[in-house]
């Protein structure tokens, strides 16, 4: 039976983000082919630091690097525009979600995302895509985004400790 599923549905079924979605809701999501993006080369930019942020991205296959530009301090303590460096902040794989803050807040991207494997398939969801879905699907997306943000906040609190008064 598993082999009768579409390849895209098989990918989505492996991502825990979609565990709360019914099969018919998952099928509704993948009907919108414009949300599915395929990158078939390593080191392709998915988006760049400073870009307008209007979408969240869910990795269905492959891996990406989250990077940030850095400029070293000069001796005078000012930033130098010479020799900008790129720092890899994280490596994300299947099931990872990024860009949800920009989707929810319309803020510019604070990092860049670059493919780190020869094939990366993502589901890129923007506000218009979300509004096109029924209320049940919209609510599940929003609930998942809130859960992700809470988990990240908890991770940061644990990693850096709670502020002591």
Secondary structure as UniProt FT lines:
FT   HELIX           2..4
FT   HELIX           7..13
FT   HELIX           16..18
FT   TURN            19..20
FT   HELIX           23..31
FT   HELIX           33..35
FT   STRAND          36..39
FT   TURN            42..43
FT   STRAND          45..47
FT   TURN            49..50
FT   STRAND          55..61
FT   STRAND          64..70
FT   TURN            75..76
FT   STRAND          85..92
FT   TURN            94..95
FT   STRAND          97..98
FT   HELIX           100..105
FT   STRAND          112..115
FT   STRAND          120..126
FT   HELIX           127..132
FT   HELIX           135..160
//
